[in-house]
Amino acid sequence: MDIWDKKKRSAVMAKIRSRDTKPEWIVRRYLFSRGYRYRKNVKGLPGTPDIVLRKYGVAIFIHGCFWHGHEVDGTMPKTNQEFWKSKIKRNQQRDARNKEALLKMGWSVITIWECQLKPAVRQQSLQEIEYHINHAYLSRFKPKVPHPYGEGKEKALGMVAEDEERYGRK
């Protein structure tokens, strides 16, 4: 049973923000202090990521454990459970579609859960975020391994000569 009546519960739920939440502030302040520059809530990308580091090709989503159904730390209300189960399931499906669309566009996607920013594990989580940003950046510019002419059975791209059969070699 809820401790508040429907009108009060509705007012409380209406005050929950979707942008500039405390977990977002924590991550943004850390990234800015470490020299990363970003854009917030970019509407032109699927799912409107909370933080976008275009230079690094990284989109960051910061999810609340309740609203996005975190299996580790999410809880289910005791009342109106069918409504909340379907709502959270739709949120999870939407999150998966948005992540897949961003990956197809060439973005690296990082999802941070609200519980990962609790004081006991915050520093480790923030350092892991920074690691993944740098890893994504380096993988974008990884040099391609050249295939020397004549090595392997695959044809090297950009060769001027035609097939070996025309030159008497088989």
C-alpha positions as a Markdown table, in Angstrom:
| # | Residue | x | y | z |
|---|---|---|---|---|
| 1 | Met | 0.0 | 0.0 | 0.0 |
| 2 | Asp | 1.2 | 3.5 | -0.9 |
| 3 | Ile | 1.9 | 5.9 | 2.0 |
| 4 | Trp | 0.4 | 8.8 | 0.0 |
| 5 | Asp | -2.9 | 9.3 | -1.7 |
| 6 | Lys | -3.1 | 9.3 | -5.5 |
| 7 | Lys | -3.0 | 13.1 | -5.9 |
| 8 | Lys | 0.1 | 13.4 | -3.7 |
| 9 | Arg | 1.8 | 10.4 | -5.4 |
| 10 | Ser | 1.1 | 12.0 | -8.8 |
| 11 | Ala | 2.7 | 15.3 | -7.7 |
| 12 | Val | 5.8 | 13.5 | -6.4 |
| 13 | Met | 6.2 | 11.5 | -9.6 |
| 14 | Ala | 5.7 | 14.6 | -11.7 |
| 15 | Lys | 8.7 | 16.3 | -10.0 |
| 16 | Ile | 11.1 | 13.6 | -11.2 |
| 17 | Arg | 13.3 | 15.1 | -13.9 |
| 18 | Ser | 14.6 | 13.4 | -17.0 |
| 19 | Arg | 17.5 | 15.8 | -17.5 |
| 20 | Asp | 20.2 | 17.3 | -15.3 |
| 21 | Thr | 19.8 | 14.7 | -12.6 |
| 22 | Lys | 22.3 | 14.2 | -9.8 |
| 23 | Pro | 23.9 | 11.1 | -11.5 |
| 24 | Glu | 24.3 | 13.1 | -14.7 |
| 25 | Trp | 25.9 | 16.0 | -12.8 |
| 26 | Ile | 28.4 | 13.6 | -11.1 |
| 27 | Val | 29.5 | 12.2 | -14.4 |
| 28 | Arg | 29.6 | 15.5 | -16.3 |
| 29 | Arg | 31.6 | 17.2 | -13.5 |
| 30 | Tyr | 34.2 | 14.4 | -13.5 |
| 31 | Leu | 34.6 | 14.4 | -17.3 |
| 32 | Phe | 34.9 | 18.2 | -17.5 |
| 33 | Ser | 37.5 | 18.2 | -14.7 |
| 34 | Arg | 39.5 | 15.5 | -16.6 |
| 35 | Gly | 39.5 | 17.7 | -19.7 |
| 36 | Tyr | 36.7 | 16.1 | -21.8 |
| 37 | Arg | 34.4 | 18.3 | -23.6 |
| 38 | Tyr | 30.9 | 17.1 | -24.4 |
| 39 | Arg | 27.4 | 18.0 | -25.4 |
| 40 | Lys | 24.3 | 17.2 | -23.3 |
| 41 | Asn | 21.1 | 15.7 | -24.5 |
| 42 | Val | 21.8 | 15.6 | -28.2 |
| 43 | Lys | 18.4 | 15.4 | -29.9 |
| 44 | Gly | 19.8 | 14.5 | -33.3 |
| 45 | Leu | 20.9 | 11.0 | -32.1 |
| 46 | Pro | 18.7 | 8.1 | -31.3 |
| 47 | Gly | 17.6 | 8.1 | -27.7 |
| 48 | Thr | 18.9 | 11.6 | -27.0 |
| 49 | Pro | 22.0 | 10.5 | -25.1 |
| 50 | Asp | 22.7 | 12.2 | -21.8 |
| 51 | Ile | 26.3 | 13.0 | -22.8 |
| 52 | Val | 27.9 | 12.9 | -26.2 |
| 53 | Leu | 31.7 | 13.1 | -26.8 |
| 54 | Arg | 31.8 | 13.5 | -30.5 |
| 55 | Lys | 35.6 | 13.7 | -30.8 |
| 56 | Tyr | 35.7 | 10.2 | -29.1 |
| 57 | Gly | 32.7 | 8.8 | -30.9 |
| 58 | Val | 31.0 | 8.0 | -27.5 |
| 59 | Ala | 27.4 | 8.3 | -26.4 |
| 60 | Ile | 26.7 | 8.0 | -22.7 |
| 61 | Phe | 23.3 | 7.1 | -21.2 |
| 62 | Ile | 22.8 | 7.5 | -17.5 |
| 63 | His | 19.9 | 5.3 | -16.4 |
| 64 | Gly | 17.9 | 5.3 | -13.2 |
| 65 | Cys | 17.7 | 1.8 | -11.7 |
| 66 | Phe | 14.0 | 2.0 | -11.3 |
| 67 | Trp | 12.9 | 3.6 | -14.5 |
| 68 | His | 15.1 | 1.4 | -16.7 |
| 69 | Gly | 14.6 | -1.9 | -14.8 |
| 70 | His | 18.1 | -2.5 | -13.6 |
| 71 | Glu | 18.2 | -6.2 | -12.7 |
| 72 | Val | 20.8 | -5.7 | -9.9 |
| 73 | Asp | 19.3 | -2.7 | -8.1 |
| 74 | Gly | 15.9 | -2.0 | -9.5 |
| 75 | Thr | 12.8 | -2.5 | -7.4 |
| 76 | Met | 9.2 | -3.0 | -8.3 |
| 77 | Pro | 6.3 | -1.1 | -6.6 |
| 78 | Lys | 3.9 | -3.1 | -4.6 |
| 79 | Thr | 0.8 | -1.4 | -6.2 |
| 80 | Asn | -0.2 | -1.5 | -9.8 |
| 81 | Gln | 2.5 | -3.9 | -10.7 |
| 82 | Glu | 1.2 | -4.8 | -14.1 |
| 83 | Phe | 1.4 | -1.2 | -15.2 |
| 84 | Trp | 4.9 | -0.8 | -14.0 |
| 85 | Lys | 6.1 | -4.1 | -15.4 |
| 86 | Ser | 4.9 | -3.1 | -18.9 |
| 87 | Lys | 6.2 | 0.4 | -18.6 |
| 88 | Ile | 9.7 | -0.7 | -17.6 |
| 89 | Lys | 9.7 | -3.4 | -20.2 |
| 90 | Arg | 8.9 | -0.8 | -22.9 |
| 91 | Asn | 11.7 | 1.4 | -21.6 |
| 92 | Gln | 14.1 | -1.5 | -21.8 |
| 93 | Gln | 13.0 | -2.3 | -25.4 |
| 94 | Arg | 13.4 | 1.4 | -26.4 |
| 95 | Asp | 16.9 | 1.5 | -24.8 |
| 96 | Ala | 17.9 | -1.6 | -26.7 |
| 97 | Arg | 16.6 | -0.1 | -30.0 |
| 98 | Asn | 18.4 | 3.2 | -29.4 |
| 99 | Lys | 21.7 | 1.5 | -28.5 |
| 100 | Glu | 21.5 | -0.7 | -31.6 |
| 101 | Ala | 20.9 | 2.3 | -33.8 |
| 102 | Leu | 23.8 | 4.2 | -32.3 |
| 103 | Leu | 26.1 | 1.2 | -32.8 |
| 104 | Lys | 25.1 | 0.9 | -36.5 |
| 105 | Met | 25.9 | 4.6 | -36.9 |
| 106 | Gly | 29.5 | 3.9 | -35.6 |
| 107 | Trp | 29.1 | 5.2 | -32.0 |
| 108 | Ser | 30.4 | 3.5 | -28.9 |
| 109 | Val | 27.7 | 3.4 | -26.3 |
| 110 | Ile | 28.3 | 3.5 | -22.5 |
| 111 | Thr | 25.4 | 2.8 | -20.1 |
| 112 | Ile | 25.9 | 4.0 | -16.6 |
| 113 | Trp | 23.5 | 2.9 | -13.9 |
| 114 | Glu | 22.5 | 5.1 | -11.0 |
| 115 | Cys | 23.7 | 2.6 | -8.5 |
| 116 | Gln | 27.2 | 2.7 | -10.0 |
| 117 | Leu | 27.5 | 6.3 | -8.8 |
| 118 | Lys | 26.9 | 5.6 | -5.1 |
| 119 | Pro | 29.7 | 7.0 | -3.0 |
| 120 | Ala | 31.2 | 3.6 | -2.2 |
| 121 | Val | 31.9 | 2.7 | -5.9 |
| 122 | Arg | 31.8 | 6.1 | -7.6 |
| 123 | Gln | 35.5 | 6.6 | -8.1 |
| 124 | Gln | 36.0 | 3.2 | -9.6 |
| 125 | Ser | 33.0 | 3.7 | -11.9 |
| 126 | Leu | 34.2 | 7.1 | -13.1 |
| 127 | Gln | 37.6 | 5.7 | -13.9 |
| 128 | Glu | 36.1 | 2.9 | -15.8 |
| 129 | Ile | 34.1 | 5.4 | -17.9 |
| 130 | Glu | 37.3 | 7.3 | -18.7 |
| 131 | Tyr | 39.0 | 4.0 | -19.7 |
| 132 | His | 36.2 | 3.1 | -22.1 |
| 133 | Ile | 36.2 | 6.6 | -23.6 |
| 134 | Asn | 39.9 | 6.4 | -24.3 |
| 135 | His | 39.6 | 2.8 | -25.5 |
| 136 | Ala | 36.9 | 3.9 | -28.0 |
| 137 | Tyr | 39.0 | 6.8 | -29.2 |
| 138 | Leu | 42.1 | 4.6 | -29.8 |
| 139 | Ser | 40.1 | 1.9 | -31.6 |
| 140 | Arg | 38.7 | 4.5 | -34.0 |
| 141 | Phe | 42.2 | 5.4 | -35.1 |
| 142 | Lys | 43.8 | 2.0 | -35.0 |
| 143 | Pro | 46.0 | 1.6 | -38.0 |
| 144 | Lys | 44.9 | -0.9 | -40.5 |
| 145 | Val | 47.3 | -3.8 | -41.0 |
| 146 | Pro | 48.7 | -3.7 | -44.5 |
| 147 | His | 48.6 | -6.8 | -46.6 |
| 148 | Pro | 51.9 | -7.1 | -48.5 |
| 149 | Tyr | 51.7 | -8.2 | -52.2 |
| 150 | Gly | 52.1 | -11.9 | -52.7 |
| 151 | Glu | 51.5 | -13.0 | -49.1 |
| 152 | Gly | 48.5 | -15.1 | -48.5 |
| 153 | Lys | 45.9 | -16.3 | -50.9 |
| 154 | Glu | 43.8 | -13.2 | -50.7 |
| 155 | Lys | 44.4 | -10.6 | -53.4 |
| 156 | Ala | 45.8 | -7.3 | -52.1 |
| 157 | Leu | 43.7 | -4.3 | -53.0 |
| 158 | Gly | 45.2 | -1.7 | -55.3 |
| 159 | Met | 47.5 | -4.1 | -57.3 |
| 160 | Val | 48.1 | -2.9 | -60.8 |
| 161 | Ala | 48.8 | -6.3 | -62.4 |
| 162 | Glu | 46.0 | -8.7 | -63.3 |
| 163 | Asp | 45.6 | -12.3 | -62.3 |
| 164 | Glu | 48.8 | -14.5 | -62.5 |
| 165 | Glu | 47.3 | -16.7 | -65.1 |
| 166 | Arg | 47.7 | -14.1 | -67.8 |
| 167 | Tyr | 51.5 | -14.1 | -67.2 |
| 168 | Gly | 52.0 | -17.8 | -67.4 |
| 169 | Arg | 52.1 | -18.5 | -63.7 |
| 170 | Lys | 49.6 | -20.8 | -62.1 |
